[in-house]
Amino acid sequence: MVSSTQATLPLLDAVFRDPSLKYGLKFFEKGERNRIQLRENEGKIEIWCAKRERWLRAKPEEAVRQMFLIWIQETLKYPLKRVEVERAIQMGEDAEKERADIVIFSDDACTDPYIIFELKKPNSSSGLEQLRSYLRWTGCFFGCWSNGNEYSHQLREEDPDTRKAPYKFRDIGRLPRQGEGLNDILKPLTFAELKPISNMKGLIERLEHDALANAGVNAFDELFKLFFAKLHDEFRPKRKPTDAVQFRVPMGTPEEVLDRFNGLFQEAKRRPHWNEIFDVGESLKLKGDALKLCAAALEPFSLAKTDLEAVDAAFEYLINPEQKGQKGQYFTPRPVVKMAVKMLNPQDGEKVIDPACGSCGFLIHTIRHVQKLYGWTQEQVYRYANECLYAVDFDDRLKKVAKTMMIIAGDGKANVFGLNALDVREWQNSDAAKKIGEFSKTARDGDFDVVLTNPPFAGNITGKTSLSVFDLYELAVTGALREDDEDEDVIDTEEGEEPTKKKTRKKVSGMKRDILFLERCLDMLKPGGRMAIVLPQGNLNNLGTRSLRSWMAGRARLLAVVGLNVNTFKKFTGTKTSVVFLQKWGGVAGEPLEDYDIFMATSEKSGKDNSGNYIYKTDDLGNQIDEDGNPITESGKPPAIDHDLDEIAEAFVEWGKSEQGFSFLVED
């Protein structure tokens, strides 16, 4: 018999056939995975069932079931004599009997089913409807679906008048412990009882299928309002961990449910600096059962406790992928973001902007960078973020996401502006001008120390109205983008002299967005300011863009170029890209140099496979490890993505300090 942690986990890996799967068993917080009993017998792995008191073939779903049997005894406090496994359930007169994985009874004789469990192997998402069928046919009120990581505690609700079908179902925060009933379960949760969402994207997918498919509303708009109301509840001033949450489904009519959640949403809109995210008259449009299902599913969780990258991935999923793809908008993978921030090393007092901010990944990691650099308190982080960090995006949905992500990250105010960063005229007439500063047609020096951005690539800007903005761009007016934009006029001369040619320029008929962003970002920088920008690799090596590179060299020093792996932006695009690091001439950068060293690197490990799924670091035993190299089962931290961008950033920092003496890297 094997029961120690060191012996159990390798056998569990063999059961799941993938060492990473055991790290998805996040439902079990008290070490249940380490206390199941496994053995190897005649080349096969077996698992001990405490209820049936015999060894069984160890299959993934059986391993999850045995962990739940431990959890039921230790957390819910039900004795095994009130538990059955593989309980037969008659699903209609002519149907064959189905077998529920675990059933808890309210009596020792096991005649009154109280809680039914439908369990699946890790990573499986099916089974919720099957659980609800069990609840319908047995008359049981409580159920749990889980794959060991994701879970849903279900309540079957009867019509209060008829007590008959059709029944309705909704999520509840927890299951009843022994001796508890419905009234105990429907008591408000405290803030201390809220848990992080292990798979926020999976939860949203379930709500889209379960509640929103026929609700007649936009999923992003309405779920985002609920997220916003929940954040407001979690960020209430002076709340204590033992206080009851307000974001909960009340017992009452659909109108009373709507009043509660729309009331929270309206309160959130009135918070200082949060009122810019939604229009004044905007209200919650989600109603009835759809609202009840969505709110109940979110009720037991905390957005503030949920990993920011999980929230980011969920928001990315919610925004229409086709719309993003058409505009060339792709959320920047976090390893790329972290590399850029580390290489440019933003510091206290330096103003930082992302003019195509998306979900504000660059600024969120700038916050984390300076907090670690200076050991700041949350109050100091708040001060820095509100004084120094700015973001712009023309997409209204992305602006909402950016503001919300900054609020979760600790900004609280979020200097995020909704406007077209490429249109200088729009910029000058906006609220951004008051906060960020104006940029006139002739001004080429801005107020920013650092620009970090991944601008949209797709499509050219064309059309008379759109092209009128080109008058403000040097690349368009001078024709510096392409040498073939030049016309040659012959100048008459005196007899006997060779005729001379005068070069004239003509305006281009269309301009790529990434090219305009390159010039716009350089304009935003003060002399000596530095920038990281993601660009299509063709801008750096195509013959047709050599004049662009010449123009760029006249405006800024090329600090580094990091070629990204082709998988970096998958699943969205396989476009080959590079991160270009520049420092504007002037200031600490000095006058333009004819000859200088440039840091060049190519990423061979993007941290993603060919399908765009993340690859995580493991130790010699196949255990997933965190960024400090510790097994995540011990540290509780998220797994580290297996990429080489950290090493590239460290090599640049060392080179910049020791060989180049860059002032932004050398400590005073």
C-alpha positions as CSV (number, residue, x, y, z in Angstrom):
1,M,0.0,0.0,0.0
2,V,1.3,3.5,-0.9
3,S,0.1,6.6,0.8
4,S,3.0,9.0,1.2
5,T,3.1,12.2,-0.9
6,Q,6.4,11.3,-2.6
7,A,5.1,7.9,-3.6
8,T,1.5,8.8,-4.4
9,L,2.1,11.7,-6.8
10,P,4.2,9.7,-9.3
11,L,1.6,7.0,-9.4
12,L,-1.1,9.7,-9.8
13,D,0.9,11.0,-12.8
14,A,0.7,7.5,-14.4
15,V,-3.0,7.3,-13.7
16,F,-3.7,10.6,-15.5
17,R,-1.0,9.9,-18.2
18,D,-0.1,13.6,-17.9
19,P,1.9,15.0,-14.9
20,S,0.3,18.4,-15.4
21,L,-3.3,17.2,-14.8
22,K,-2.8,16.7,-11.0
23,Y,-2.2,20.4,-10.8
24,G,-5.7,21.0,-12.1
25,L,-7.1,19.4,-8.9
26,K,-7.6,22.8,-7.3
27,F,-10.9,22.0,-5.7
28,F,-8.9,20.0,-3.1
29,E,-7.3,22.6,-0.7
30,K,-6.5,20.3,2.2
31,G,-4.1,17.8,0.6
32,E,-6.7,15.2,-0.4
33,R,-4.7,14.3,-3.4
34,N,-1.9,13.2,-1.2
35,R,-4.0,11.0,1.0
36,I,-5.6,8.7,-1.5
37,Q,-4.0,5.2,-1.4
38,L,-2.4,3.8,-4.6
39,R,-0.4,0.8,-5.3
40,E,1.2,-1.0,-8.3
41,N,0.1,-4.6,-8.6
42,E,1.3,-6.8,-11.4
43,G,2.1,-3.8,-13.6
44,K,-1.2,-2.1,-13.0
45,I,-2.0,0.8,-10.7
46,E,-4.8,0.3,-8.2
47,I,-6.6,2.6,-5.9
48,W,-8.2,1.8,-2.5
49,C,-11.9,2.6,-2.1
50,A,-12.7,3.2,1.5
51,K,-16.4,2.8,0.9
52,R,-16.3,-0.5,-1.0
53,E,-13.3,-1.6,1.1
54,R,-11.4,-3.1,-1.9
55,W,-8.7,-2.2,-4.5
56,L,-10.0,-1.0,-7.8
57,R,-8.4,-0.2,-11.2
58,A,-7.1,3.3,-10.9
59,K,-8.8,5.4,-13.6
60,P,-8.7,9.2,-13.7
61,E,-12.4,9.6,-12.8
62,E,-12.0,7.1,-9.9
63,A,-9.1,9.0,-8.5
64,V,-11.2,12.2,-8.5
65,R,-14.0,10.2,-6.8
66,Q,-11.7,8.9,-4.0
67,M,-10.5,12.5,-3.3
68,F,-14.1,13.6,-3.0
69,L,-14.9,10.8,-0.5
70,I,-12.1,12.1,1.7
71,W,-13.4,15.7,1.2
72,I,-17.0,14.6,2.1
73,Q,-15.9,13.1,5.4
74,E,-13.4,15.8,6.4
75,T,-15.1,19.0,5.1
76,L,-18.8,18.1,5.0
77,K,-18.6,15.8,8.0
78,Y,-20.8,13.0,6.6
79,P,-19.9,9.5,7.7
80,L,-19.3,6.8,5.1
81,K,-22.4,4.9,6.3
82,R,-24.5,7.7,4.7
83,V,-22.7,7.6,1.4
84,E,-23.1,5.3,-1.6
85,V,-21.0,5.1,-4.8
86,E,-22.4,4.0,-8.2
87,R,-26.0,4.5,-6.9
88,A,-28.5,3.3,-9.5
89,I,-31.1,6.0,-10.5
90,Q,-34.2,5.2,-12.6
91,M,-34.5,7.9,-15.3
92,G,-38.1,7.3,-16.4
93,E,-40.2,4.1,-16.6
94,D,-38.7,2.8,-19.9
95,A,-35.2,4.1,-19.4
96,E,-32.3,2.1,-18.2
97,K,-30.9,2.9,-14.8
98,E,-28.0,5.4,-14.6
99,R,-25.4,5.3,-11.9
100,A,-24.6,8.5,-9.9
101,D,-20.9,8.7,-8.9
102,I,-21.6,9.6,-5.2
103,V,-24.9,10.1,-3.3
104,I,-25.1,11.4,0.2
105,F,-28.2,10.5,2.2
106,S,-29.9,12.4,5.0
107,D,-30.6,9.2,6.9
108,D,-28.5,6.2,8.1
109,A,-30.8,3.8,6.2
110,C,-29.8,5.6,2.9
111,T,-33.4,6.1,1.7
112,D,-33.5,9.9,1.3
113,P,-31.0,11.2,-1.3
114,Y,-29.6,14.6,-0.1
115,I,-26.6,15.5,-2.3
116,I,-25.7,13.9,-5.6
117,F,-22.2,14.1,-7.2
118,E,-21.5,13.8,-10.9
119,L,-17.7,13.6,-11.3
120,K,-15.5,13.6,-14.3
121,K,-11.8,13.1,-15.1
122,P,-9.6,16.3,-15.1
123,N,-10.1,18.7,-18.0
124,S,-13.5,17.2,-18.8
125,S,-16.3,19.8,-19.1
126,S,-19.4,17.5,-19.6
127,G,-21.8,16.2,-17.1
128,L,-23.7,19.2,-15.7
129,E,-27.0,18.3,-17.5
130,Q,-26.6,14.7,-16.4
131,L,-26.4,15.9,-12.8
132,R,-29.5,18.0,-13.2
133,S,-31.4,15.0,-14.6
134,Y,-30.4,13.0,-11.5
135,L,-31.8,15.8,-9.3
136,R,-35.1,15.9,-11.3
137,W,-35.7,12.2,-11.1
138,T,-34.7,11.7,-7.4
139,G,-36.3,14.9,-6.0
140,C,-32.9,15.8,-4.5
141,F,-32.2,19.5,-3.9
142,F,-28.4,19.6,-3.9
143,G,-25.8,18.5,-6.4
144,C,-22.2,18.9,-7.3
145,W,-20.5,18.6,-10.7
146,S,-16.7,18.6,-10.7
147,N,-13.6,17.5,-12.6
148,G,-11.5,18.1,-9.5
149,N,-10.6,21.6,-10.7
150,E,-13.7,23.3,-11.9
151,Y,-16.9,22.7,-10.0
152,S,-20.5,23.8,-9.8
153,H,-22.7,23.4,-6.7
154,Q,-26.3,23.2,-7.9
155,L,-29.6,23.8,-6.2
156,R,-32.9,22.5,-7.7
157,E,-35.6,25.0,-7.1
158,E,-39.3,24.2,-7.2
159,D,-42.1,26.5,-8.1
160,P,-43.2,27.9,-4.7
161,D,-46.9,27.4,-5.5
162,T,-47.0,24.1,-7.2
163,R,-43.9,22.4,-5.9
164,K,-43.8,20.6,-9.2
165,A,-41.8,20.6,-12.4
166,P,-40.6,22.3,-14.5
167,Y,-37.7,22.8,-12.0
168,K,-35.1,25.4,-12.2
169,F,-31.4,25.2,-11.2
170,R,-28.8,27.6,-10.1
171,D,-25.4,27.7,-8.5
172,I,-25.0,28.0,-4.8
173,G,-21.9,29.0,-2.9
174,R,-21.4,25.7,-1.0
175,L,-23.0,22.4,-0.1
176,P,-24.7,21.7,3.2
177,R,-22.6,20.1,5.9
178,Q,-24.1,17.4,8.1
179,G,-27.0,18.9,10.0
180,E,-27.5,21.9,7.7
181,G,-30.4,22.7,5.4
182,L,-31.4,25.1,2.7
183,N,-31.7,28.1,5.1
184,D,-28.1,27.6,6.2
185,I,-26.9,27.4,2.6
186,L,-28.7,30.5,1.5
187,K,-27.1,32.6,4.2
188,P,-24.8,35.3,2.7
189,L,-21.2,34.3,2.3
190,T,-18.6,36.4,4.0
191,F,-15.7,38.0,2.1
192,A,-13.3,35.6,3.7
193,E,-15.3,32.6,2.2
194,L,-14.9,33.9,-1.4
195,K,-12.5,31.8,-3.5
196,P,-10.5,32.7,-6.6
197,I,-11.9,31.5,-9.9
198,S,-9.7,28.6,-11.1
199,N,-10.9,28.7,-14.7
200,M,-12.7,32.0,-15.4
201,K,-12.9,31.3,-19.1
202,G,-14.5,27.9,-18.5
203,L,-17.1,29.6,-16.2
204,I,-18.0,32.1,-18.8
205,E,-18.3,29.4,-21.5
206,R,-20.8,27.6,-19.2
207,L,-22.8,30.7,-18.6
208,E,-22.9,31.5,-22.3
209,H,-24.4,28.0,-22.9
210,D,-26.5,27.7,-19.8
211,A,-27.9,31.2,-19.3
212,L,-27.1,33.6,-22.1
213,A,-27.8,31.6,-25.3
214,N,-31.4,32.7,-25.5
215,A,-31.3,35.8,-23.2
216,G,-31.3,38.3,-26.1
217,V,-28.4,40.3,-24.7
218,N,-24.8,40.8,-25.6
219,A,-22.8,38.4,-23.4
220,F,-19.8,40.8,-23.0
221,D,-21.8,43.8,-22.1
222,E,-24.0,42.2,-19.5
223,L,-21.4,39.9,-17.9
224,F,-19.1,42.9,-17.7
225,K,-21.7,44.9,-15.8
226,L,-22.0,42.0,-13.3
227,F,-18.2,41.8,-13.0
228,F,-18.2,45.5,-12.3
229,A,-20.9,45.2,-9.7
230,K,-19.0,42.4,-8.0
231,L,-15.7,44.4,-7.9
232,H,-17.6,47.3,-6.3
233,D,-18.8,44.9,-3.6
234,E,-15.4,43.5,-3.0
235,F,-13.8,46.9,-2.9
236,R,-16.2,48.4,-0.4
237,P,-14.3,50.8,1.9
238,K,-13.8,49.6,5.5
239,R,-15.3,46.2,4.8
240,K,-14.1,43.3,7.0
241,P,-13.3,39.7,6.0
242,T,-16.2,38.6,8.3
243,D,-18.7,41.0,6.7
244,A,-21.5,39.5,4.5
245,V,-21.2,40.0,0.7
246,Q,-23.9,42.1,-0.9
247,F,-23.4,40.4,-4.3
248,R,-25.7,37.5,-3.7
249,V,-29.0,36.2,-5.1
250,P,-31.8,37.0,-2.7
251,M,-34.9,35.0,-2.1
252,G,-37.6,36.8,-3.9
253,T,-39.2,37.7,-7.2
254,P,-37.3,38.3,-10.5
255,E,-37.9,42.0,-10.0
256,E,-36.3,41.9,-6.6
257,V,-33.3,40.0,-8.0
258,L,-32.9,42.6,-10.7
259,D,-33.2,45.5,-8.2
260,R,-30.4,44.1,-6.1
261,F,-27.8,43.6,-8.9
262,N,-28.8,46.7,-10.9
263,G,-28.5,48.6,-7.7
264,L,-25.0,47.4,-7.1
265,F,-24.1,48.3,-10.7
266,Q,-25.5,51.8,-10.3
267,E,-23.5,52.2,-7.1
268,A,-20.4,51.1,-8.8
269,K,-21.0,53.6,-11.6
270,R,-21.1,56.4,-9.0
271,R,-17.7,55.6,-7.5
272,P,-15.1,58.3,-8.0
273,H,-13.1,57.6,-11.2
274,W,-15.2,54.5,-12.0
275,N,-18.0,56.6,-13.5
276,E,-16.1,57.0,-16.8
277,I,-16.4,53.4,-17.7
278,F,-20.2,53.3,-18.4
279,D,-22.7,55.8,-19.7
280,V,-24.8,57.7,-17.1
281,G,-28.1,56.1,-18.2
282,E,-26.7,52.5,-18.6
283,S,-28.4,49.8,-16.7
284,L,-28.4,46.0,-16.3
285,K,-30.4,44.5,-19.2
286,L,-30.0,40.9,-18.1
287,K,-33.1,39.7,-16.3
288,G,-35.1,36.8,-15.0
289,D,-33.6,33.3,-14.9
290,A,-30.6,34.3,-17.0
291,L,-29.6,37.0,-14.4
292,K,-30.2,34.6,-11.5
293,L,-28.0,31.9,-13.1
294,C,-25.2,34.2,-14.0
295,A,-25.1,36.1,-10.6
296,A,-25.4,32.8,-8.7
297,A,-22.5,31.4,-10.6
298,L,-20.3,34.4,-9.7
299,E,-21.5,34.7,-6.1
300,P,-19.0,32.3,-4.4
301,F,-16.0,33.8,-6.1
302,S,-13.7,36.7,-5.8
303,L,-12.4,38.6,-8.8
304,A,-9.8,40.4,-6.6
305,K,-8.4,37.1,-5.5
306,T,-8.4,35.6,-9.0
307,D,-5.1,35.6,-10.9
308,L,-4.9,38.6,-13.2
309,E,-3.8,36.5,-16.2
310,A,-6.8,34.3,-15.7
311,V,-9.1,37.3,-15.7
312,D,-7.3,38.7,-18.8
313,A,-7.8,35.4,-20.7
314,A,-11.5,35.4,-19.9
315,F,-11.9,39.0,-21.1
316,E,-10.0,38.2,-24.2
317,Y,-12.4,35.3,-24.8
318,L,-15.4,37.5,-24.3
319,I,-14.4,40.1,-26.9
320,N,-15.4,38.9,-30.3
321,P,-12.4,37.1,-31.7
322,E,-13.4,37.8,-35.3
323,Q,-13.7,41.5,-34.7
324,K,-10.3,41.5,-33.0
325,G,-8.7,39.6,-35.8
326,Q,-10.0,41.9,-38.5
327,K,-8.5,44.9,-36.6
328,G,-5.3,43.1,-35.9
329,Q,-5.9,43.4,-32.2
330,Y,-4.3,40.6,-30.2
331,F,-3.7,40.6,-26.4
332,T,0.1,40.5,-25.9
333,P,1.3,37.3,-24.3
334,R,2.5,38.1,-20.8
335,P,6.1,36.7,-21.3
336,V,6.5,39.3,-24.0
337,V,5.1,42.0,-21.8
338,K,7.4,41.1,-18.8
339,M,10.4,41.1,-21.1
340,A,9.7,44.5,-22.5
341,V,9.1,46.0,-19.0
342,K,12.3,44.5,-17.6
343,M,14.4,45.7,-20.5
344,L,13.2,49.3,-20.3
345,N,13.1,49.4,-16.5
346,P,10.5,52.0,-15.8
347,Q,11.3,54.0,-12.6
348,D,9.6,56.1,-10.0
349,G,8.6,59.5,-11.5
350,E,8.8,58.4,-15.1
351,K,5.6,58.8,-17.1
352,V,4.6,55.7,-19.0
353,I,2.0,55.3,-21.8
354,D,0.5,52.6,-24.0
355,P,-1.4,54.2,-26.9
356,A,-2.9,50.9,-28.0
357,C,-3.4,49.4,-24.5
358,G,-5.9,46.5,-25.1
359,S,-6.3,45.0,-21.6
360,C,-3.4,47.1,-20.1
361,G,-1.0,44.3,-19.8
362,F,2.1,46.5,-20.2
363,L,0.9,48.9,-17.5
364,I,-0.1,46.2,-15.1
365,H,3.3,44.7,-15.3
366,T,4.9,48.1,-14.9
367,I,3.0,48.4,-11.6
368,R,4.4,45.0,-10.5
369,H,7.9,46.0,-11.7
370,V,8.1,49.2,-9.7
371,Q,6.4,47.6,-6.7
372,K,9.1,44.9,-6.6
373,L,11.9,47.4,-7.4
374,Y,11.1,49.8,-4.5
375,G,9.2,47.4,-2.1
376,W,6.2,49.8,-2.2
377,T,3.0,49.6,-0.2
378,Q,-0.3,49.5,-1.9
379,E,-0.8,53.2,-1.2
380,Q,2.6,54.0,-2.9
381,V,1.5,51.9,-5.9
382,Y,-1.7,53.8,-6.1
383,R,0.1,57.1,-6.0
384,Y,2.5,56.0,-8.7
385,A,-0.1,54.6,-11.0
386,N,-2.3,57.6,-10.9
387,E,0.5,60.1,-11.4
388,C,2.6,58.3,-14.0
389,L,0.6,55.6,-15.9
390,Y,-1.6,56.3,-18.9
391,A,-3.4,54.2,-21.5
392,V,-5.3,54.9,-24.7
393,D,-7.5,52.6,-26.9
394,F,-10.1,53.5,-29.5
395,D,-12.2,50.4,-28.9
396,D,-14.9,51.0,-26.3
397,R,-14.9,47.4,-25.1
398,L,-11.2,47.3,-24.7
399,K,-11.3,50.6,-22.8
400,K,-13.7,49.0,-20.3
401,V,-11.5,45.9,-20.0
402,A,-8.4,48.1,-19.5
403,K,-9.9,50.2,-16.8
404,T,-11.2,47.2,-15.0
405,M,-7.9,45.4,-15.1
406,M,-6.1,48.4,-13.7
407,I,-8.7,48.6,-10.9
408,I,-8.0,45.0,-10.0
409,A,-4.3,45.5,-10.2
410,G,-4.5,48.3,-7.6
411,D,-4.6,51.5,-9.6
412,G,-8.1,52.4,-8.4
413,K,-8.4,55.3,-10.7
414,A,-7.1,54.2,-14.1
415,N,-5.9,56.9,-16.5
416,V,-7.4,55.1,-19.5
417,F,-8.8,57.2,-22.3
418,G,-11.1,56.1,-25.1
419,L,-9.8,57.8,-28.3
420,N,-7.9,57.2,-31.5
421,A,-4.2,57.7,-30.6
422,L,-3.3,58.2,-34.2
423,D,-5.6,61.2,-34.7
424,V,-3.8,64.1,-33.1
425,R,-6.8,66.4,-33.6
426,E,-9.1,64.1,-31.7
427,W,-6.4,63.8,-29.0
428,Q,-6.2,67.6,-28.6
429,N,-9.9,67.9,-28.2
430,S,-10.3,65.2,-25.6
431,D,-10.0,64.9,-21.8
432,A,-6.7,63.2,-22.5
433,A,-5.2,66.5,-23.5
434,K,-5.8,67.9,-20.0
435,K,-4.2,65.0,-18.3
436,I,-1.6,63.8,-20.8
437,G,-0.7,67.0,-22.7
438,E,-1.3,68.3,-26.2
439,F,0.7,67.4,-29.3
440,S,0.5,70.0,-32.0
441,K,1.1,69.5,-35.7
442,T,4.6,70.8,-35.4
443,A,5.5,69.3,-32.0
444,R,7.8,66.3,-32.2
445,D,8.7,66.1,-28.5
446,G,6.2,64.7,-26.0
447,D,6.0,64.4,-22.2
448,F,6.6,60.6,-21.8
449,D,9.7,58.8,-20.5
450,V,8.6,55.4,-21.6
451,V,6.2,54.0,-24.3
452,L,5.2,50.3,-24.2
453,T,2.8,49.1,-26.9
454,N,1.6,46.4,-29.3
455,P,-0.3,48.3,-31.9
456,P,-2.8,46.7,-34.3
457,F,-1.3,45.6,-37.6
458,A,-4.2,44.8,-39.8
459,G,-5.3,47.0,-42.7
460,N,-4.3,50.3,-44.2
461,I,-5.9,53.7,-43.4
462,T,-7.4,54.9,-46.6
463,G,-10.2,57.3,-47.7
464,K,-10.1,61.1,-47.9
465,T,-11.4,61.8,-44.4
466,S,-9.0,59.4,-42.7
467,L,-6.1,60.4,-44.9
468,S,-6.4,64.0,-43.9
469,V,-4.7,63.1,-40.7
470,F,-1.6,62.3,-42.6
471,D,-0.8,66.0,-42.9
472,L,0.4,65.6,-39.3
473,Y,2.7,62.7,-40.0
474,E,6.3,63.1,-41.3
475,L,6.3,59.7,-42.8
476,A,3.4,60.5,-45.1
477,V,4.2,64.0,-46.0
478,T,7.9,63.5,-46.8
479,G,7.4,60.2,-48.5
480,A,10.1,58.6,-46.3
481,L,8.1,55.4,-46.2
482,R,9.0,54.3,-49.7
483,E,11.7,55.4,-52.1
484,D,9.3,54.8,-55.0
485,D,7.1,57.6,-53.7
486,E,9.5,60.0,-55.4
487,D,8.8,61.9,-58.7
488,E,11.6,63.5,-60.6
489,D,11.2,66.8,-62.4
490,V,13.9,68.0,-64.9
491,I,15.1,71.5,-64.3
492,D,16.0,73.6,-67.4
493,T,19.7,74.8,-67.4
494,E,21.9,77.1,-69.4
495,E,23.3,75.8,-72.7
496,G,26.2,73.5,-72.2
497,E,25.4,72.6,-68.7
498,E,24.1,69.2,-67.6
499,P,20.4,69.3,-66.7
500,T,19.8,68.7,-63.0
501,K,16.9,66.8,-61.4
502,K,14.9,68.0,-58.5
503,K,13.2,65.4,-56.4
504,T,9.7,66.1,-55.3
505,R,7.5,64.1,-53.0
506,K,3.9,63.0,-53.3
507,K,1.7,61.9,-50.5
508,V,1.1,58.2,-50.1
509,S,-2.4,56.9,-50.9
510,G,-2.6,54.6,-47.8
511,M,-0.7,53.9,-44.7
512,K,-0.3,50.9,-42.4
513,R,-1.4,51.4,-38.8
514,D,1.8,50.0,-37.3
515,I,3.9,52.5,-39.3
516,L,1.8,55.4,-38.1
517,F,2.0,54.1,-34.5
518,L,5.8,54.0,-34.8
519,E,6.0,57.7,-35.6
520,R,3.2,58.6,-33.1
521,C,5.0,56.8,-30.3
522,L,8.3,58.5,-31.0
523,D,6.4,61.9,-31.0
524,M,5.1,61.0,-27.5
525,L,8.6,60.5,-26.1
526,K,10.6,63.3,-24.6
527,P,14.2,63.5,-25.8
528,G,16.1,60.6,-24.3
529,G,12.8,58.7,-23.7
530,R,12.7,55.0,-24.6
531,M,10.2,52.7,-26.2
532,A,9.3,49.1,-26.9
533,I,7.0,48.4,-29.8
534,V,5.8,45.1,-31.4
535,L,6.1,45.3,-35.2
536,P,5.8,42.9,-38.1
537,Q,9.2,41.6,-38.9
538,G,9.0,42.7,-42.5
539,N,9.4,46.3,-41.4
540,L,12.9,45.4,-40.3
541,N,14.2,43.2,-43.2
542,N,12.1,43.9,-46.3
543,L,13.9,45.8,-49.1
544,G,10.8,48.0,-49.6
545,T,11.0,49.4,-46.0
546,R,14.7,50.3,-45.9
547,S,13.9,54.0,-46.1
548,L,11.6,53.5,-43.1
549,R,14.6,52.1,-41.2
550,S,16.7,55.0,-42.3
551,W,14.0,57.5,-41.0
552,M,13.8,55.6,-37.7
553,A,17.6,55.8,-37.3
554,G,17.4,59.5,-37.6
555,R,14.8,59.9,-34.9
556,A,16.1,57.3,-32.3
557,R,18.9,55.0,-31.3
558,L,18.0,51.4,-31.9
559,L,18.7,49.7,-28.6
560,A,17.6,46.1,-29.3
561,V,15.6,43.9,-31.6
562,V,14.1,40.7,-30.3
563,G,12.7,38.3,-32.9
564,L,9.6,36.5,-31.5
565,N,8.9,32.8,-32.2
566,V,6.2,32.2,-34.8
567,N,3.9,30.6,-32.1
568,T,4.0,33.7,-29.9
569,F,0.6,35.1,-31.0
570,K,-1.1,31.8,-31.7
571,K,-4.0,30.9,-31.6
572,F,-4.8,34.3,-33.2
573,T,-2.1,34.7,-35.8
574,G,1.1,33.2,-37.1
575,T,2.5,36.6,-38.2
576,K,6.3,36.8,-37.5
577,T,6.9,39.7,-35.2
578,S,9.7,41.4,-33.4
579,V,9.9,43.7,-30.4
580,V,11.9,46.8,-31.3
581,F,13.5,48.9,-28.5
582,L,14.4,52.5,-29.2
583,Q,15.7,55.6,-27.4
584,K,14.9,59.0,-28.8
585,W,17.9,61.1,-29.7
586,G,18.5,64.0,-27.4
587,G,18.5,64.3,-23.6
588,V,20.4,61.5,-22.0
589,A,20.7,59.7,-25.4
590,G,22.8,62.6,-26.7
591,E,23.2,63.5,-30.4
592,P,22.7,60.9,-33.2
593,L,25.6,58.5,-33.5
594,E,26.9,57.1,-36.8
595,D,28.1,53.8,-35.3
596,Y,27.0,52.0,-32.2
597,D,26.3,48.5,-30.9
598,I,22.8,47.0,-31.1
599,F,21.5,44.1,-29.0
600,M,20.0,41.4,-31.2
601,A,18.3,38.2,-30.0
602,T,15.9,35.6,-31.3
603,S,13.4,33.8,-29.1
604,E,13.4,30.0,-29.7
605,K,10.9,29.1,-27.0
606,S,7.7,31.1,-27.0
607,G,6.1,29.2,-24.2
608,K,3.4,28.0,-26.6
609,D,2.9,24.9,-28.8
610,N,1.9,25.0,-32.4
611,S,-1.8,25.2,-31.4
612,G,-1.2,28.3,-29.2
613,N,-1.5,26.4,-25.8
614,Y,0.9,27.4,-23.1
615,I,3.7,25.1,-22.2
616,Y,4.7,25.0,-18.5
617,K,8.0,24.3,-16.8
618,T,8.5,21.0,-15.0
619,D,11.2,19.5,-12.8
620,D,12.9,16.2,-13.5
621,L,9.9,14.2,-12.1
622,G,7.5,16.0,-14.4
623,N,6.1,18.2,-11.6
624,Q,5.0,21.7,-12.7
625,I,7.0,24.4,-11.0
626,D,6.5,28.1,-10.2
627,E,8.8,30.9,-11.3
628,D,11.0,30.2,-8.2
629,G,11.5,26.6,-9.2
630,N,9.3,25.1,-6.5
631,P,6.6,22.5,-7.2
632,I,3.3,24.3,-7.4
633,T,1.7,21.7,-5.1
634,E,3.9,23.1,-2.4
635,S,4.0,26.8,-3.2
636,G,0.4,27.3,-4.3
637,K,1.6,29.6,-7.0
638,P,0.7,29.4,-10.7
639,P,3.0,27.4,-13.0
640,A,5.8,29.1,-14.8
641,I,5.5,29.3,-18.6
642,D,8.4,27.6,-20.4
643,H,9.9,30.4,-22.5
644,D,13.3,32.0,-23.0
645,L,12.3,35.7,-22.9
646,D,13.4,36.1,-19.3
647,E,16.9,35.0,-20.3
648,I,16.9,37.4,-23.2
649,A,15.8,40.3,-20.9
650,E,18.5,39.4,-18.4
651,A,21.2,39.3,-21.1
652,F,20.1,42.7,-22.4
653,V,20.2,44.2,-18.9
654,E,23.7,42.8,-18.3
655,W,24.9,44.0,-21.7
656,G,23.3,47.5,-21.2
657,K,24.9,47.9,-17.8
658,S,28.4,46.5,-18.3
659,E,29.1,47.4,-21.9
660,Q,26.9,50.3,-22.8
661,G,26.3,52.1,-19.5
662,F,22.7,52.9,-20.3
663,S,21.6,55.4,-17.7
664,F,18.1,53.8,-17.3
665,L,19.8,50.5,-16.2
666,V,22.7,51.8,-14.1
667,E,21.9,52.5,-10.5
668,D,22.7,55.9,-9.2
